[in-house]
Amino acid sequence: MHLHRLIALIILIASPSLALQAGELRFNVAPDESIWSSSGDSLACRLSQKIPHFGQALFTSRSGGALTLSFLLEREPGKKRRTAHLRAVAPPWKHKTRSVEIAKVTLNTGKTLAVFDRSAALRALYELEKGMSPLLTFKDWADARDRITASLSPVNLRPALQVFQECTGALHPDGFDDVRDLNIYFASDSYQLTNKSRAALNRIASYLEVDPTITRIILNGFADKTGDDIYNQELSQIRVDTVQEYLLNKGVPAELIIGINHGPRKKGSQAKNRRVHIRLEKH
């Protein structure tokens, strides 16, 4: 008997959460073990279920609209990148209900075994609400002879799902990727902020209120090549100062802001050169 099959058999004897059949090792969540947990803040909401002896399934909804379903391992991951399939299967008492194919993904070689995108995560949530069980299936890492499956249970889902949905509804409208790189454009020979520019700066200031991991806000000021270089150098600096002052008035800490004056740019679109580029960095 192969070593990995022997180990699986020993675990099976001690736990009803595992099932071993010819060519298949299944990690199940028994009804009396089905515990869903929900937590979150303004940037991310999490809904999770522990899969005994396997790891955890984690739904994560992030500010800005991102949603993923991840399978996390509690054991040492394999070193081979297998293809995994996610589908939803009916409970035994609904044996006439067909399974639903959801998505497939290439497995990672770290503790985060698989990550499914928004579409697959939403479908998995919908199927759970219908009483179906999302099932992850892939070939074993040893020699691909056996099939490994890890399934979720819909039992006790609704209370935690309600908390998760309420948390998701209160997420900040922007995620980090939405505000990390923004340009504030100016009219020719001007340093006045437009309504569109103020709206962009308001988004940055609002995001900073909920994300304490931002360590630097770098303001890169530019001007076009029209006219005198010395004047354009000064204009570029004034634009940086204008953006900085607006952010400070919105409560952004001064110690986070770094202003850099690049002066006139000779290449590219003149209109796009009249700008302050804002880059957010975090640890």
RODO-2510 file (C-alpha; in nm, 4 decimals, decimal comma):
residues 283
     n   res          X          Y          Z
     1     m     0,0000     0,0000     0,0000
     2     h     0,1313     0,3445    -0,0904
     3     l     0,2322     0,5536     0,2102
     4     h    -0,0151     0,8324     0,1359
     5     r    -0,3006     0,5804     0,1129
     6     l    -0,1994     0,4224     0,4433
     7     i    -0,1954     0,7604     0,6149
     8     a    -0,5339     0,8451     0,4691
     9     l    -0,6765     0,5132     0,5955
    10     i    -0,5486     0,5772     0,9490
    11     i    -0,7083     0,9226     0,9506
    12     l    -1,0309     0,7791     0,8107
    13     i    -1,0658     0,5385     1,1014
    14     a    -1,0394     0,8276     1,3476
    15     s    -1,2614     1,0761     1,1689
    16     p    -1,6047     1,0649     1,0010
    17     s    -1,5128     1,3771     0,8033
    18     l    -1,3051     1,1746     0,5595
    19     a    -1,4136     0,9090     0,3132
    20     l    -1,1751     0,6847     0,1250
    21     q    -1,2931     0,4926    -0,1761
    22     a    -1,0974     0,3221    -0,4485
    23     g    -0,9046     0,5955    -0,6220
    24     e    -1,0619     0,8814    -0,4245
    25     l    -0,9885     1,0657    -0,0997
    26     r    -1,2735     1,2903     0,0115
    27     f    -1,2655     1,5681     0,2707
    28     n    -1,6202     1,6404     0,3811
    29     v    -1,7910     1,8718     0,6269
    30     a    -2,0397     1,6660     0,8268
    31     p    -2,3701     1,8388     0,9131
    32     d    -2,2842     1,8547     1,2843
    33     e    -1,9410     2,0032     1,1973
    34     s    -2,0774     2,2681     0,9608
    35     i    -1,9767     2,6021     1,1125
    36     w    -1,9735     2,9202     0,9046
    37     s    -1,7900     3,2298     1,0278
    38     s    -1,8148     3,5887     0,9080
    39     s    -1,5967     3,8916     0,9837
    40     g    -1,4818     4,2120     0,8170
    41     d    -1,4220     4,5851     0,8100
    42     s    -1,4543     4,8725     0,5617
    43     l    -1,2004     4,7165     0,3241
    44     a    -1,2783     4,3438     0,3249
    45     c    -1,5503     4,1020     0,4366
    46     r    -1,4876     3,7317     0,4923
    47     l    -1,7120     3,4256     0,5004
    48     s    -1,5416     3,0965     0,5797
    49     q    -1,5926     2,7311     0,6634
    50     k    -1,3344     2,4896     0,8013
    51     i    -1,2920     2,1630     0,6101
    52     p    -1,1629     1,9096     0,8647
    53     h    -0,8158     1,7680     0,7940
    54     f    -0,7942     1,9740     0,4739
    55     g    -0,8060     2,3442     0,5498
    56     q    -1,0557     2,6191     0,4899
    57     a    -1,2796     2,7661     0,2220
    58     l    -1,2844     3,1463     0,2278
    59     f    -1,5097     3,3910     0,0445
    60     t    -1,3587     3,7408     0,0444
    61     s    -1,5417     4,0523    -0,0721
    62     r    -1,3177     4,3595    -0,0999
    63     s    -1,3813     4,7315    -0,1347
    64     g    -1,4018     4,8250    -0,4996
    65     g    -1,6113     4,5192    -0,5858
    66     a    -1,3621     4,2294    -0,5914
    67     l    -1,4937     3,8904    -0,4765
    68     t    -1,2974     3,5655    -0,4574
    69     l    -1,3309     3,2110    -0,3269
    70     s    -1,0075     3,0633    -0,1918
    71     f    -0,9219     2,7166    -0,0653
    72     l    -0,6533     2,7292     0,2044
    73     l    -0,4518     2,4269     0,3162
    74     e    -0,3649     2,3334     0,6732
    75     r    -0,1253     2,0644     0,5494
    76     e     0,1915     2,0927     0,3444
    77     p     0,1062     2,1850    -0,0147
    78     g     0,2091     1,9803    -0,3130
    79     k     0,4830     2,0916    -0,5476
    80     k     0,3018     2,0072    -0,8682
    81     r     0,0538     2,2444    -1,0337
    82     r    -0,2546     2,0337    -1,0922
    83     t    -0,5757     2,1505    -1,2557
    84     a    -0,8714     2,1648    -1,0179
    85     h    -1,2422     2,1701    -1,0976
    86     l    -1,5108     2,3393    -0,8921
    87     r    -1,8667     2,2171    -0,9186
    88     a    -2,1773     2,2103    -0,7013
    89     v    -2,3344     1,8763    -0,6118
    90     a    -2,6702     1,7982    -0,4568
    91     p    -2,7096     1,6389    -0,1124
    92     p    -2,8076     1,2688    -0,1033
    93     w    -3,1769     1,3478    -0,0551
    94     k    -3,1712     1,5451    -0,3811
    95     h    -3,0080     1,2680    -0,5810
    96     k    -3,2037     1,3573    -0,8947
    97     t    -3,0624     1,7122    -0,9012
    98     r    -2,7794     1,7463    -1,1490
    99     s    -2,4410     1,8782    -1,0464
   100     v    -2,3408     2,2251    -1,1701
   101     e    -2,0012     2,2878    -1,3267
   102     i    -1,8681     2,6199    -1,1986
   103     a    -1,5044     2,6749    -1,3028
   104     k    -1,1586     2,5278    -1,3242
   105     v    -0,8260     2,6698    -1,2114
   106     t    -0,4582     2,5781    -1,1933
   107     l    -0,3628     2,5034    -0,8346
   108     n    -0,0929     2,7010    -0,6559
   109     t     0,1982     2,5349    -0,4785
   110     g     0,1572     2,7337    -0,1559
   111     k    -0,0861     2,7245     0,1350
   112     t    -0,3414     2,9174    -0,0725
   113     l    -0,4249     2,6207    -0,2894
   114     a    -0,6802     2,7721    -0,5271
   115     v    -0,8375     3,1116    -0,5914
   116     f    -1,1546     3,1494    -0,7978
   117     d    -1,2653     3,4830    -0,9429
   118     r    -1,5824     3,6825    -0,8843
   119     s    -1,7975     3,4911    -1,1306
   120     a    -1,7114     3,1509    -0,9817
   121     a    -1,7367     3,2787    -0,6234
   122     l    -2,0842     3,4228    -0,6878
   123     r    -2,2017     3,0995    -0,8474
   124     a    -2,0683     2,8988    -0,5515
   125     l    -2,2572     3,1271    -0,3101
   126     y    -2,5776     3,0963    -0,5118
   127     e    -2,5494     2,7166    -0,5129
   128     l    -2,4861     2,7100    -0,1373
   129     e    -2,8031     2,9140    -0,0825
   130     k    -2,9918     2,6537    -0,2863
   131     g    -2,8633     2,3781    -0,0567
   132     m    -2,5938     2,2521    -0,2938
   133     s    -2,2377     2,1695    -0,1904
   134     p    -1,9448     2,3280    -0,3805
   135     l    -1,6835     2,0598    -0,4453
   136     l    -1,3166     2,1077    -0,5336
   137     t    -1,1648     1,8148    -0,7238
   138     f    -0,8068     1,7482    -0,8362
   139     k    -0,5561     1,4675    -0,8854
   140     d    -0,3253     1,3797    -0,5950
   141     w     0,0235     1,5318    -0,5867
   142     a     0,2048     1,1999    -0,5557
   143     d     0,1466     1,0391    -0,8929
   144     a    -0,2014     1,1619    -0,9988
   145     r    -0,3497     0,8145    -0,9548
   146     d    -0,6077     0,9193    -0,6985
   147     r    -0,8672     1,1929    -0,6993
   148     i    -0,8908     1,4330    -0,4044
   149     t    -1,2143     1,6159    -0,3297
   150     a    -1,2924     1,8830    -0,0701
   151     s    -1,6546     1,9829    -0,0251
   152     l    -1,8466     2,2514     0,1618
   153     s    -2,1705     2,2084     0,3513
   154     p    -2,4639     2,4530     0,3229
   155     v    -2,5826     2,3623     0,6737
   156     n    -2,5945     2,6654     0,9076
   157     l    -2,4982     2,9016     0,6254
   158     r    -2,7732     3,1641     0,6477
   159     p    -2,6848     3,3495     0,9728
   160     a    -2,3202     3,3986     0,8721
   161     l    -2,4174     3,4779     0,5120
   162     q    -2,6483     3,7554     0,6318
   163     v    -2,3645     3,9123     0,8327
   164     f    -2,1352     3,8762     0,5297
   165     q    -2,3870     4,0456     0,3000
   166     e    -2,4407     4,3315     0,5460
   167     c    -2,0645     4,3781     0,5712
   168     t    -2,0303     4,3757     0,1916
   169     g    -2,2978     4,6418     0,1607
   170     a    -2,0973     4,8698     0,3910
   171     l    -1,7628     4,8328     0,2096
   172     h    -1,5828     5,1439     0,0904
   173     p    -1,6696     5,2066    -0,2767
   174     d    -1,3022     5,2178    -0,3803
   175     g    -1,0325     4,9574    -0,3450
   176     f    -0,6601     5,0274    -0,3286
   177     d    -0,6133     4,9590    -0,6998
   178     d    -0,8820     5,2184    -0,7787
   179     v    -0,6918     5,5051    -0,6145
   180     r    -0,3267     5,3999    -0,6103
   181     d    -0,2459     5,5769    -0,9418
   182     l    -0,4425     5,8876    -1,0334
   183     n    -0,3693     6,1934    -1,2470
   184     i    -0,4889     6,5447    -1,1718
   185     y    -0,4949     6,7435    -1,4972
   186     f    -0,4746     7,1218    -1,5383
   187     a    -0,5617     7,3676    -1,8113
   188     s    -0,2806     7,5408    -1,9999
   189     d    -0,0924     7,7935    -1,7840
   190     s    -0,3142     7,7088    -1,4847
   191     y    -0,2916     7,5533    -1,1418
   192     q    -0,6642     7,5704    -1,0637
   193     l    -0,8363     7,2433    -0,9723
   194     t    -1,1368     7,1397    -1,1799
   195     n    -1,4487     6,9781    -1,0348
   196     k    -1,3296     6,6449    -1,1744
   197     s    -0,9923     6,6892    -1,0036
   198     r    -1,1569     6,7704    -0,6704
   199     a    -1,3718     6,4581    -0,7013
   200     a    -1,0599     6,2451    -0,7574
   201     l    -0,8840     6,4010    -0,4584
   202     n    -1,1929     6,3475    -0,2446
   203     r    -1,1832     5,9781    -0,3349
   204     i    -0,8220     5,9552    -0,2206
   205     a    -0,8907     6,1373     0,1061
   206     s    -1,1947     5,9180     0,1742
   207     y    -0,9983     5,5988     0,1083
   208     l    -0,7181     5,7052     0,3405
   209     e    -0,9698     5,7290     0,6233
   210     v    -1,0282     5,3519     0,6124
   211     d    -0,6856     5,2180     0,5097
   212     p    -0,4172     5,2777     0,7747
   213     t    -0,1569     5,0808     0,5777
   214     i    -0,0826     5,3686     0,3371
   215     t     0,2712     5,4874     0,4098
   216     r     0,3396     5,7433     0,1350
   217     i     0,1523     5,9669    -0,1066
   218     i     0,3887     6,0795    -0,3809
   219     l     0,2909     6,3847    -0,5851
   220     n     0,4804     6,4147    -0,9143
   221     g     0,4250     6,7537    -1,0774
   222     f     0,4634     6,8261    -1,4501
   223     a     0,4101     7,1055    -1,7016
   224     d     0,4077     7,1133    -2,0801
   225     k     0,6899     7,2551    -2,2914
   226     t     0,5015     7,5657    -2,4069
   227     g     0,6793     7,8890    -2,3106
   228     d     0,9701     7,9514    -2,0768
   229     d     1,1310     7,6540    -1,9003
   230     i     1,1929     7,8415    -1,5751
   231     y     0,8310     7,9572    -1,5608
   232     n     0,7070     7,6043    -1,6321
   233     q     0,9319     7,4695    -1,3563
   234     e     0,7665     7,7076    -1,1124
   235     l     0,4200     7,6265    -1,2468
   236     s     0,4852     7,2576    -1,1986
   237     q     0,5748     7,3224    -0,8328
   238     i     0,2661     7,5353    -0,7756
   239     r     0,0504     7,2517    -0,9097
   240     v     0,2091     7,0119    -0,6616
   241     d     0,1496     7,2631    -0,3811
   242     t    -0,2141     7,3056    -0,4859
   243     v    -0,2835     6,9327    -0,4737
   244     q    -0,0975     6,8987    -0,1445
   245     e    -0,2903     7,1835     0,0147
   246     y    -0,6223     7,0346    -0,0941
   247     l    -0,5345     6,6959     0,0588
   248     l    -0,4160     6,8591     0,3817
   249     n    -0,7435     7,0481     0,4074
   250     k    -0,9215     6,7141     0,3741
   251     g    -0,7366     6,5835     0,6779
   252     v    -0,4595     6,3848     0,5065
   253     p    -0,1537     6,3737     0,7376
   254     a     0,1273     6,5956     0,6117
   255     e     0,3923     6,3373     0,6965
   256     l     0,2518     6,1003     0,4320
   257     i     0,2887     6,3464     0,1431
   258     i     0,6019     6,3775    -0,0680
   259     g     0,6027     6,6396    -0,3455
   260     i     0,8375     6,6110    -0,6430
   261     n     0,8642     6,8800    -0,9116
   262     h     0,9636     6,7479    -1,2545
   263     g     0,9050     7,0679    -1,4505
   264     p     0,8269     7,0746    -1,8248
   265     r     0,8111     6,7539    -2,0277
   266     k     0,9254     6,7636    -2,3884
   267     k     0,7637     6,4405    -2,5088
   268     g     0,4088     6,3149    -2,5247
   269     s     0,0740     6,4900    -2,5301
   270     q     0,0881     6,8493    -2,4118
   271     a    -0,2499     6,8195    -2,2425
   272     k    -0,1435     6,5077    -2,0520
   273     n     0,1827     6,6710    -1,9455
   274     r    -0,0070     6,9376    -1,7517
   275     r    -0,0687     6,7203    -1,4482
   276     v     0,0156     6,5990    -1,1015
   277     h     0,0482     6,2243    -1,0843
   278     i    -0,0486     6,0790    -0,7454
   279     r     0,0876     5,7433    -0,6341
   280     l    -0,0137     5,5736    -0,3093
   281     e     0,2229     5,3253    -0,1455
   282     k     0,1597     5,0859     0,1423
   283     h     0,3608     4,8431     0,3507
***
